[in-house]
Amino acid sequence: MNHRSLALIAGNACPDLAQDIAKEMNSRLAPARVARFPDGEIDVRIDDNVRGSDVFLVQSTSPPVNDNLMELLILIDAARRASAARITAVIPYFGYARKDRKDEGRVPITAKLVANLLTEAGADRVLTVDLHAAQIQGFFDVPVDHLYASPVLTRHFRAQRLDDLTVVAPDVGSSKMARGYANRLGGELAIVDKRRVSAEHIEVGAIIGDVKDRNVLLIDDMISTGGSIAEAARICRDHGASSVRIAATHGVLCGPARERLAAAPVEEIVLTDTIPVDPTGLPKLVVLRIAPLLAEAIMRVHTEQSLSVLFKRPEDT
């Protein structure tokens, strides 16, 4: 049993989520000031004694990605220099995860670079949700607790009691996740044949599987520009789907994403609040709370209990 005091500190990326986590834990956020010098440099001060404490820093590396990442690194350094006993970086959304391998010449592996930065700054462990690629855990030389939002999303759709359900992966890379949701929800599986032309543009072809007269759930780990999933929704409708719902863990929603989602032929758009989401212009948006999952994980890490029960993967039934 860990008898060190617990200190929960929030950055500027997701303050409402951090406050929600503290509420779930019947705790409070340790006061911290994150400001800027006139030239834009980030200035941090932790206004609580964290010497010998078990510190949990809550900060998604969502847009503006570089600012939020740098803020997290400086918070880690501040906690380390304040003699925290252990520092856990709680990163609900882990950015820079797309580049997890060298798939062509002269390109970086930014997921590994960020892992190195966090470790060198002084993070003793990392707690995150739905990494873009699960193998990123192996880039860290410190323990990584990789949680899945599947229990939160599954609970929402089970309550809707959708008959004739087909869970659709918007691309082949999401098929394993989609199969897990299909198993959990008792539905069929289909996959959209997608080819990425560039970072912003994709081409969608046929659907592998049957969606005609079915209730469709399109599932992915994140929605960035919304092009892939909005086009997949249209293709499902063109192939005779009775209804279409979109769900993802992380609502990055950059560029034209909001316009694309607003125009998508869907009944519902379901996201979690790993990233703050503005509902303006998205009347079909439903945002689910991730705080209970993160709060339980933080308490289990602090009290040195097993997190295995929280590691239920989407492909597990």
N, C-alpha and C positions, 0 to 999 in steps of 0.2 A: 504494500500500500504506500502511495506517495503522500508524504506529509508536508511537502512544499506548498506554499500558497500559489494559487492560480491567478495569473494576470491576463486579462483579455483586452487586446488593444486593436483599434480599427484604424485603417488608412482612409483615404478619401474615395476609394473606388466604389465601395458598397457599404456606406455607413448604416443604412436602414437594415440591411441583412445582419451586420454585426450587432446592432441593437436588438434585433429579433433573436439572435443566438444568445445574447446575454439574458434576455427575458426568459428564454427556454431553460436556461441554467440557473435561474433565480440568482443571478449575479449582476455585475455592473461592468461597464467598460472603464478601464483605467484611463484617466485623462491624459491625452497626448495632443500636442500642437503640431500640425503639419502646415507650414506656411511657405512663402517664397521670398527670396531676396529680389530686389528690383530687377536684376538681370535674368530672373527666371530660375535660378538655382533653388533646389528644395531645401528647406530648413525644418528640422525635426527636433522636438523636445518631448520626452516622456515625463509627465508631471506627477509621477507616482514612484514610490520606492519599489523597484523590481529586483533588488539584490537577493539572490538565492531563490527567485520565483520561477515557476513553470509558466513561461510566457507563450501566448498564442496570438500571432499577428494575423488579422483577417484582412485580406486584400486580394481582389481579383485583378488579373492583368488584362483587363478589358480596355477598350478605347477610352481615353487616349493611352494606348498600350505602353509606349515608352515612358510617359510620365508616371503611370501607375507602377510599372516595374521598377523604375528608379526609386520611387517613394518606398516601395517594399524593401529594396536593398538597404536604403538608408535607415529605415525603421529597425531592420535586423541588426545593423551595425550599432545603432543607438542602444538597443537592448543588450547586445553583447558587451558593450563598453560600460553598461550600467550593472554588469556582473549578474545577469540573469543565469539561473542554473541550467535551464534548457530553453531553446527557442524553437517553436514549431510555426512554420509558415503555412497558414490556412489559406489556400488559394482555390476558391470555389471554381473559378475558370482560369485554366492555365493557358496563357497565350504563347505565341511563337511555337506552337506545336505542329504546324503543318509540315515543316521541314524536319522530318525525323530520320532521314537517310539521304545519302548522296546518290540521287537518281540520274544525274548528268554531270558533266565536267564543270569544275570551277564554281560550285555552289556550296553554301554553308550548311551545317546541321545545327540550326538555331535552337532546337529543343535541347540539345546537349549543351550548347553554349549557355543558355539560361539556367540549366541545372547546375553547371559549374559556378555561375555567378551567385546563385542562392547559397550554395555550399561554402564558397569562399567568403561570402559576406558574414557567415556565422550561423546559418540555419542548421539545427541539429536533426530536424525531420520535416517532412512535408505532408500536408493533408490536402487532398484535392478531390474533385468530382468529375467523372467521365472525361478522362483524357482523350484527346483526339486519336491517339494511338496508344494502346495499353503498354506497348514495349518501352515507352518513354520512362517508365518506372526504373528501368535498367540503366538509364543515363545518370542516375543519382548515386553518389557514394554514401548517402545517408538514408535511413528508412523512409519509405513512401507509403502512406495509407491512401489507397485509391478507392474511393467510394463510388457507388453507382446510384443514379437518380431513379432507376427502374422501379423501386418500391413506391416512390411518390407518384410517378406517372401511371403505373399499373393500377394503383388504388383509385385514381381519378376515372380511368376508363372502365374499370370493373363496375363502378357505381352506375355507369350509363347502360349496362346490360345490352351491349350491342350484339344483335344476332347477325348471322351470315357475315362474320368479320374476316377481312383479309388485311394483314399487316404488310405494308409495302415498303421495301427499302428503296430510297431514291437513287441509289447507285449500288454497285456490287460491293463496295467497301463497307456499306452499312448492313449487308445481308445477315451477318452473324448477330448483330444487335436486333434486327427485325425478327429473326427466327426465335430469339429469346422471348420477345414480347408476344409473338404468335403463340408460343407454348404457354406462357403465363395466362393469356387472355382466351385461349381456346379457339384461335383463329387459324386461317390458312396463311401461306407466305407467298408473296410475289416480289419481283425485282424489276426495277426500271433500268433499261439498257441505256446508260449515259456515257457520253464521251466528252471529256473536258478539252475545249479548244484553247482556252487561255485561263488566267486566274479569274477573269470576270465573266467569261462566256462558256456555255456548255451546249452540247447538242443531245437531245433526248430522242431515242428511237422507240423500239417496241417494249412491251411489258412481258416479262417472263412469268407466267401465272395467270390466274383468272380473277378479274375484278368486276365482271358484268353482274349487275343486280346485287352487288355486295356493298357492305359498309366498309370503307377503306380507312385505315390509319397509316399515314405516312410518318415514319419515325427516323430521326437522325440525332447525332450528338450535339450539333450546333446548326444555327441558321445565320449565315454571314450576309451575303447580298440577296439571298432568297431566290436566286435564279433557278437553281436545281430543283428545289422543293416546290416552288410555285408552278414550274413547267411540268413536274411530275404529277401534281394535282390536276392540271389541265388534261394531261394524257389519260389519267385514270377516269376522268369524266367522259372523255371522248370514247373510252372503251366501255362505257355503260355503267360506271359505278353509281350506286344509289346515293351515297353520301361520301364525303371526303373530310377527314380531320387531319390536321398537321400537329406534330408534337416534337419537341426537342428539349434537351437539357439547357443549352446555352443560347440565349437570344442576343447575338452580337449585333445584328440588324444595322449594318453599315451600308453606305451608298444608297441604291434604290430599293433596299429591302422592304421598307415600310409600304411603298407604293405597290410593289409586286405582291406582297402579302394581302394588302387591302383589296387588290383586284383578283386574287386567287379564288377559284370556285369552291370554297370550303365552308363547312359549318362551324369550324372551331379551330383556333390556333392556340396550342397549349405550350407554355414555356415554364421553366422554374426561374427563381429570382437569384441565380448565381451571378447574374449581371442585372443591374437595375434596368427595368424596361418601362418606357413611357407609353401608356396605352393610347395616347392621342392619335386619332386616325385609324385605330385598329379596334373597331367595335366587337369583333369576334375573338379578341384576345382573352385568354385565361392564364393568370400567373399563379403557379403553385409555390408554396413555401418550402424551401430547402433547409431552413433553420433547425427544425427538429432533428433531422438526420445529422447535420454538422454538430449540433450541441451534444448529442449523444456520443458522437465520435470523439469530440474534445474531452468529455468527461471520462470516457474509457481510456484514452491516452493518458490523461492526468492521473487516474487511479490505477494505471497499469493493468487494465483488464483487456481481454481479447476483443479484437474488432472483427473477428471472423464472421459473426452474425450480420455485420453491416457490409461485408464484401460480396454479398450475393450478386453474382454476375447476371447481366441481362439474358445470357443464353441458358442459365440454370432454370429448371422448372420448379 
